[in-house]
Every structure is written in C-alpha cells, then in structure tokens.
Amino acid sequence: MSTSNLKPLILHAHSVGPNPYKVAIILSFLNLPYTSKLWELGDAPNGVKGPKFLQINENGRVPALEDPNSGVVSWESGAIIHYLLRVYDKANQLGPRGKNPSSEPTEQDHVDFNKWEFFLVSSLGPMMGQAVWYRHLNPTKNEDALARYEAQAYRTFDVLEGQLGKSGGESVLPGGFSAVDAHCYPWVNRYTYAELKLDSYPKIQRWLEVIGKIPAVKEAYERVPKGEKV
C-alpha cells in the first residue's frame, strides 16, 4: 500500500529495552513514517509510570503506538505488531506465508507463525529478561536465581537452535524474514549484556548476523535512540 500520504505514527519507547525495537523494525520494513518518543523509567512526569504516559498505556510499559491515521492506540509489542500487519501489510510481506510465493498460508502455517511468536513472549523473552535482571539490576546478589534463569535462557536457545536448522540459520520460519524474526532478534541480541555465550549455537550466531544486516533492522537501531526525549 502507498505510505506517502500517511501521517507519522508515534512510537513510545526508551532506548534501553528490546521491545520497542521489535516495533521499529516492523515500521521500518513496511516503510511507514514514524517518530519515536523516549520516556524514562519510573513515575516522574516523563516516566512510564507517570500520569501522562499512563493515559497512553495504563500498564506503564513501552512500547506503545499511536496511529493518527486511524485513531488507534495500541500497547504490548505483540498486539502492536499484529495491528501493523493487519492494517499496513496487505501484501503479507511479514505475516504467515505458504510453502511457496504463490500459495496461500495453510492453517498449519498460521499456527507455526503464532507458536513461535508466543514462544518468544512466553519463554525466550522472559527468561532473557530475568537473566539480565539478576545479572545487573537486582538490588542484592542472588546467585541461585541467576543460575536458574541463565539455565532457562540456554534452554530456550536450544529450542531456537533446533528451529533455525530448518532454514540454515536464515530465519526462524523457513521462507525468509518475517515478523517472528523481528520479535526474537532484539531479545536474543542481548546475549552479550546478559553475559551468555553462543559457542554451542552456530545457527543462532548465523541468524543474528543475517538479521542484523537487514536494512530495516539497522534503521530501527539507528532511529530509536535518536527519538525525542519527553
């Protein structure tokens, strides 16, 4: 669809966490005009727990997305991405796809797309988040908790490594880059910050290299930190 006459969408983010980058990757890939606003953590007037942001997202978390073209306000990265795919990806560049370019996605294709999305939001992302928390942010050292979440993060890496074998490390779902890769990449890419190692995961290493070179991914990582500070 033509995007030349669209008003810029507003991505609410901060430059630290991975979830806003998922949305920015989708926005960039679909060539949608957008601006980003950077909020602070906490309950200050410019914080995500402050009254101004809570009017946008009562859960007090980023990302959130305002679309002035439709009046829709969305939050939770999965809900935002589903909205963008429904409204702006009419050519189905990033959604569930069939086994070849001319075939419609089957019910199994739709299920495969959803299950790897939800694997990220229910398993890989939370385990990585907790590993980072107990490595860097918990007020007191808790080696037992850190060991548990590191082990769980590696367990999810085991699962992802096996899935990536189906595409030779090119994409989570066979057939090329999709929104599932946009979901997963920002979290897995934090492995260095979490102080995890990928020595046993050559396909994940390959996948990070491939996805990291996609222009929309590079653009997202350049644009979000340069957003307007609230």
N, C-alpha and C positions, 0 to 999 in steps of 0.2 A: 504494500500500500504506500501511497505517497505520504511523506512526512514533512514536506516543505511548508505546509500551511499550519502545522501544529504549534500550539503554544508550548513552551518548555515545561516538562514535567518537573516536579520538585522532589528530589531525593533527600530525605533526612537521614543523616549519618553521623558517625565520628570516624576519625582516621585510624582507630586502633583495631577494633574488632573485625572479623572476617565477613559477617553477614551483609553489611551494606555493599561490599564488593560484588557479591553474587548478583545483586540487582543492577549495579552499574555495568557489569559485563553484559547482561541481557539488553539493557538500554543502549549500550554502545553497539552491540551486534546488530540490533534492529534499526540502527541509525536514527534513534529517537532523540529529539532535542531535550536536554535536561540540565538543570542546575542542581548543585548539592549544597545543603546547609549543614554545617558541622556543629553539633551540640557537645557539651561537656557531660561527664558523668556526674551524678549527684543531683541534689534538689535545689540548686541555685536557679535564679531566673533563666539562665541559659543552659540549664541541665535537663537531662532526660526525665528526671523525677520532679522537675519544677512544674508549676501550674500551666505555663504556656505550652510546653510540649505535651503534657498530659491531655490537653484538649485535642491534640492530633492522635495520640496513642495512649489510651488510658492504662496500658501495661508499662509504659515508661521505658520502652526499649527501642533501639534502632535496628533495622531500617523501618522507615515509614515512607509512603509515597503519596503525593498529592498530584492528581491529574486534572488540570484546569480545563482540559478539553471535554471531559465527561462529568466533572464534579466528584469523581470517585476518590475516596481516601482509603488507603489500604495499609495494613501493617502485618507483621510476620513475613519473613522473606519468602516462604513457600506460597502464601496467599498472594503476595505482590507479583511473584513470577507467574503464577497461574493467570492472574489478571492480565499481565502484559502479553502472554501467549494468546489468550482468548481474543483480546481486542486488537493487538497490533501485529501478531504473527499469522496473518491469514494464509501465507504461503507455506506455513508449517516448516520453517527452517530449523526450529529448535525443539519442537514437541515430539511425541511418539511418531515413529515412522515405520513403514513397511520394510520388507526384506530387500526391496529394490526401489529405485526412484519412482517407478510408475505404479507401484502397488499401494493400496490403502493400508494403514496400520490395522492389524487384527486386534482382537480383544487381548491376546497374549502380549502383543507389542505395547498396548496401553498399560497392562499390568506390570510389565517389566520396567517401563518408564517410572511408574508410580512407586514400585517397590524399592528402586534404587534411590529415588528422592527421599523416601521415608527412612531408608537405611541411614542416609546422611543425617536427617533431622532427629532421628530417634537413637542412633547408636554412635556413628563416627563423630559427628559434631559434638555431642555432649561429652563423650569420653575425652576428646581432644581438649575441650574447654576445661574439664576438671583437671586434666593433667597440667595444663597451663596454670590453672588457679593454684594448685598445691605446689607447683614448682616455683612460682613467682609472687603470688598475691595473697595467699592465706596468712593472716597475722602471726600465726605460730607455726612452727615446723610440725608436720605430720607425715612422717616417712611411710607409715602404713597406708595412709590414703593415697599418697603419691605413687607408691608401688602398685596399688590396686588399679589406679586409673591409667598409669603407664601400660600395665599389662592389658587392660581393656582396649586402650588405643591401638596397641600392637595387634590385638585380636581382630579389630576392625580392619587394620591394614592387611592381615592375612586374607580376609574376605575380599577386599578390594583387589588385591594382587591376583587372586584367582579369577575374578571377573574380567580384569584387564587382559588376561591371557586370551580372551575371545577376540580381541581386536589388535593384538600385538602391542598393547600399551598406547594405542592411539586415542581411545575414547572409552568411557565407562560402558556405553551401549555400542555394540557393533554398528557401523554405518557412519561414523563421524561425530563431530562435536554437536552436543545437544545441551539443553538446559540442565540436564543431570550433571554434566561436567562443570557448568557454571556454579551449581550448588556445591559440588565437592571440592573444587580446586582451592578456594580461599581457606578452607579448613585444613586440608592436607598440607598445603603450602606453609602452614605454621609449624611444621615438624621441627624446624631448627630452633624456633623460640621455645617450643616445648622440650627441647633437648632430647629429641628422639632421633633414632638412626634409621636410615633406609638401606643399609648394606644388604639386607636379606630380601629387598623388594625391588628388583631391577625393573619390573614393569611399572611400578609406581614412579620410579625415577624417570623412566622414559616418558610416561604420561605427563608428569609435571613439566618436563622440557617441552613437549609438544604443545600443551595447552598454554603454557606461559608465553609462547611465541605468537599466538593468535592476536591479530591487531586489536580486536575488541577487548581482550583481556589486558593487554598492555595499556590501552587507552584508559580503561577503568582504574587501573592502579596509578596512573598519572593524574587523573582528574579528581578523584575523591579527596585526596589530601589537600588539593588546592581550592576546595569549596569555601563558601562564605561562612565565616565564623559568626555564630549567633551571639 
